Amino acid sequence: MAFEQWCVIELFGHQQIAGKVTEQEIGGTSFVRVDVPQTNRNEKFTKYFGAGAIYSITPVDEETARLAVESYAPEPIESWRLQLPERGTSLYQDDVDDIPF
């Protein structure tokens, strides 16, 4: 029977996330898939975690998971870490002139 349950997950690094949890295999490796519901701050998104990143998984009802998501306010990507260029520009824009075509 496949695991499918609303959960609160504690991750190493003192992080927490909540959502609908299932298991998914990617590249022959099993991952925990967390489908995080939409909140007042963020659109819904999905994150995958390896078992080594997880400290604990607590099954809860949907209402509790949704309240936890609102409280934790997880983001799909920490954009400040990526230092992305403005939308509409290529990540490799500066390198385009250097390509010998």
MOKAJO-V50407 format. One record per residue. N is the residue number from 1. RES is the residue in one small letter. PHI is phi as a letter, one per 20 degrees, with the letter a starting at -180 (none if undefined). Layout:
N:RES:PHI
N:RES:PHI
This chain:
1:m:none
2:a:f
3:f:f
4:e:b
5:q:b
6:w:f
7:c:b
8:v:d
9:i:d
10:e:d
11:l:d
12:f:f
13:g:n
14:h:l
15:q:d
16:q:c
17:i:b
18:a:b
19:g:r
20:k:e
21:v:d
22:t:c
23:e:d
24:q:b
25:e:e
26:i:c
27:g:l
28:g:n
29:t:d
30:s:e
31:f:c
32:v:e
33:r:d
34:v:d
35:d:e
36:v:e
37:p:f
38:q:f
39:t:c
40:n:f
41:r:d
42:n:c
43:e:f
44:k:f
45:f:b
46:t:c
47:k:c
48:y:d
49:f:c
50:g:f
51:a:g
52:g:f
53:a:e
54:i:d
55:y:e
56:s:b
57:i:c
58:t:d
59:p:f
60:v:b
61:d:e
62:e:g
63:e:g
64:t:f
65:a:f
66:r:f
67:l:f
68:a:f
69:v:f
70:e:f
71:s:f
72:y:f
73:a:l
74:p:f
75:e:d
76:p:f
77:i:b
78:e:e
79:s:f
80:w:f
81:r:f
82:l:e
83:q:l
84:l:f
85:p:f
86:e:f
87:r:g
88:g:n
89:t:d
90:s:f
91:l:f
92:y:d
93:q:g
94:d:f
95:d:e
96:v:g
97:d:f
98:d:e
99:i:e
100:p:e
101:f:d
